[in-house]
C-alpha cells in the first residue's frame, strides 16, 4: 500500500510530504488527524499507542445500544443508559463551597422536564450548550427531589451532520461508520486531564477507519480460517469497533481472540519442535541396582496410583531418545519429591549424574534433608550447593561433580554458574518452575554433552489450570499427581471473624495440649514494609501474652538473618516450640508432620493460591489438621468468594481455576513474579478456555504438517511470527 508519510527537512522547519511504500498501520500516530505531538505523548505513555495499528488494536471494553430515543415522561431511576432528544430551557448554578459549584440545566422534550447536572465542568457546559438548541442527551437516569436527572451527560448537536433521527425513534448515521452499538474505551485519569475521553478515542478510531480504504492485510491463511468458520481480519477489526449487531460483534471478538491465542501457541509449539530436532536426549533404558535397592528396601510407603502413572510417563520419556521436558503438578504433600528422586536414581543407574534446583536456600536444604532421609544408608553421594556453601566445602563439592563422585546435587541458582561442571549430567529437576525463566533452564542444558541435553522434570506445587499451563508452559508435557499418600486426612478449613479471637485461642490451647503444634501467619506481604513488620512484632507480643505462660513460641520473618531464621525454624521442627509465628516465608520449606493447625490472620489480604500453599504446610501427619482463616466482618464480594472456596474444597486445581477467574493470569502467584510472557489485548485465558484449546489444536496441526516451518503453504504464518517477535511481546519468556 502506498501512503503519504510526513518527514521533516533537516535544513529548515518546513514539513514536506514524501511518498514511499509503507504499511499504513506502521505510521506514527502523531500524523493521524486529531492527534498531534501532545496527544501522541499522552497516548504513548498511558496506553502504549505509537502507531495507527496500535490504535486499531485498542479495543473497546463495551458497546452500548444507542438505537432507541426515550421520552422524558417514560424515564425511571432504575433504567441503565438512555437517550433523550430535546432542548435546554434554562441554567441554574448552586454554590458548593469555596470555588466549587453545581450547574443544572433544565431540559425538555415536550413530554416532561428533566435536569442535566454537572459537578465538574459546569462552566464549560454553560459556555458551550445553548438554550433552545436541539441536543441528543445520553446518560444514566436517577431521581433527585422527585425529578429525573442525568449527571455529566454526553451531549450531541442533532444538526451537526454527524447524527440524525428517523421516525422519532431510531438513531442512524450520515457519512460515518457509526452504528447504534456505540463503543466505549478505557481511559486513564491523565488522559481525562488532557481532554482525551472515550468519545475522543472513538472519534480517532473513526478517523483511522475512514483512512483505511484498502482491506487490512490478513495474518492467517484460509486453510486455517475456513474449517473454523472464522471472520476475516479486515472485517473483524472494523466490526470490533463498530458492529452492526451483537451477533457480528461476537464473531469479531472470537476471530481476534483466536488470533492472539493462536500465535502464542504456534510460537510455543514451533520452539518445542525446534528443540526436539536440534537436541537428542539420553536413552535411559536400564533399571539397575540403585533404583531396585531403593524401591525394595527404602521406599517409605507404597506409591499411590497417581505416582505410579507419572513414573510410567517419565520412564517412557527417558527411553524415547528425545529429551524429556515434563511439568509435574501436584499439591503440597502429594509426593512429587519422591517421584523426582526415583527419576534421578534411574539416571544414576545409567551412569549419569542428576541435580535438583530449588528457588530458595531454605527449600534446597529441605530437599537435601528429605532426599538423604529417603536414601538412608544407600551409597549415593548427595551434596548441597547454595550461596551459603563456601571455602573448602564448596571446593570439595565442585571437584566431586567434575570427577563424578557426587551423584545428586541439590542447590539454588548457584547450580547454573559457569564454575559448576558435571562429569555427566543426565537429569535435571527444577522445583517451583515459575521462579526460573527458560534462559536459566537452558544454562543447565548446556552442561550436557555436545548436541545432547539432560532430561528435565519441572515440579510445581502451585496447581496451574490447564488453559494457563498450555499457554505458560506449552513446551512441556504435563503430568499430574492428584492423589494424596495413604493415611492423610483432608484438612478442615473454617472461617472465623476477628471478633472471636478468644474462642480461637482456646481451640489452639486444646490442640497443643493434645501434643500438636500450630502455625500462626501474619500477612507481611512486602518484607520491606516497616509498618507490617511492626504489626508482626506487636502481634507476637499479644500472642506471647496469650500463650507464653503455658507454651513456647518461635518467630520467623524474611528480614531476619538466614542463620537466625533457620535456628527458629529448627526449634519448631524439633518440637522445642509449640507455636511458630511467621510471615509467608513458611509458604515453602518447612515440613513438620506434628503441626496440625494453620491460623492465617487477615486472610483477606492473600490470594487463593497463596492461601492454598500455606494450608499445605499442615496435614502432613496422620492426625486431623485444621486451617483457620481469620478476617474482619466487612469483606468485599470477591474476598468472600475466595474464603468460601477455601472452606469448600482442598482441590488445588479447582482453587487455581477459581483464582484465575477472580484475579486474571497476570496476578496469579508465580505468573506475576516472572511477568506474563505476552500481553493479551482481547483474549482472556480464564474465560476463553475453549478458544485456547482450539488455537492449540490448530497450531499443533500446522507444526505436524510443517515441522521445519518452511512450507510456502504457511508462509503467511511464519512471516507474521517474525513480525510479532519485533513487537513488544516478550516471546523470550515462552521460547
Secondary structure, DSSP 4 states (H G I P E B T S, - for coil): -EEEEEEE-TTSS-EEEEEEE--GGGSBGGGSTT-HHHHHHHHHHHH---BHHHHHT---SEEEE--BPBPGGG--TT--SEEEEEEEEEEEEEE-STT-EEEEEEEE-SS-EEEEEESSSHHHHHHHSPBT-EEEEEE-EEEETTEEEEES-EEEETTSSSEEEETTTEEEESSS---SEEEE----HHHHHTT--HHHHHHHHHHHHHH--SPPPPSS-HHHHHHHTPPPHHHHHHHHHS-SSHHHHHHHHHHHHHHHHHHHHHHHHHHHHHHHHH-EEP------HHHHHIIIII-SSPPPHHHHHHHHHHHHHHTSSS--EEEEEE-TTSSHHHHHHHHHHHHHHTT-EEEEE-SSHHHHHHHHHHHHHHHTT-S--EEEESTT--HHHHHHHHHHHHHT---EEEESGGGGSTT---SSEEEEEEESGGGS-HHHHHHHHTTS-TTEE-EEEEEESS---HHHHHHHSTTSEEEEE--PPTTPPPPEEEEEEGGGHHHHHHHHHHHHHTT-EEEEE----STT-HHHHHHHHHHHHHHHHHHTTTS-EEEE-TTS-HHHHHHHHHHHHTTS-SEEEE-GGGGSS---TTEEEEEETTGGGS-HHHHHHHHTTS--SSS--EEEEEE-S---HHHHHHHHHHHH---HHHHHHHHHHHH-GGGSTTHHHH--SS--SS--TTT-HHHHHHHHHHHHHHHHH-TTS--GGGHHHHHHHHHHHHSS--GGGT-
